Every structure is written in structure tokens, then in C-alpha cells.
Amino acid sequence: MGHSDERGEVRRQAARMAPATKADFTDTASHASGAVDGTRIYEVAAGDDLQSIARRFYGDAGGWRRILDENRDLIADPGRLKAGQMLKIPAKA
């Protein structure tokens, strides 16, 4: 059976399948998850900036540089975070 035939069979099988149910995350506590060392992963929401994220996790906007230092490989411009971007939030010192 060639690749074209296999793809056709997969398409036929998929067409007979019932649609998948949509995942429901409405009961999740937040966009953050914890890790053993206290580092968290946070999904950036629209309108977030490093100061607002620092305020949320540390109670002080001044902690934004710790977040930047932990995510230098992910943040090209500290003034422009992208919604959906996943950032590491180091434990509060």
C-alpha cells in the first residue's frame, strides 16, 4: 500500500469518527502551575507586562527583572509580551 493509499484510508476512517469533545478548563484555578523548586509556568494573557506579572506573583512590580532574567531566551522585547507565551516565574526570594 503506497502513502497515497494510506492517507486515503486514514481520511475515510476519520470521516466515520464522531467529533472529539472539546476540553473544558473552566474549573482551573489559574494559568499558573507549580514545580518542585518553586518555579512556576505562567501563560501570558492579553495586556500582561512583566511588571503586572511580577505584581501577581511577588506582590511587587519591581520583581519584573527576575522574570526577565529567567526568560531571556524567550523574551525578545521586554516591553512586548505575546498572549499565549509561556514564561518561567522563579520562586519568590
Summary of the structure (lengths in Angstrom):
residues: 93
radius of gyration: 20.4
end to end distance: 60.3
largest distance: 62.4
contacts: 184
relative contact order: 0.17
helix: 35%
strand: 11%
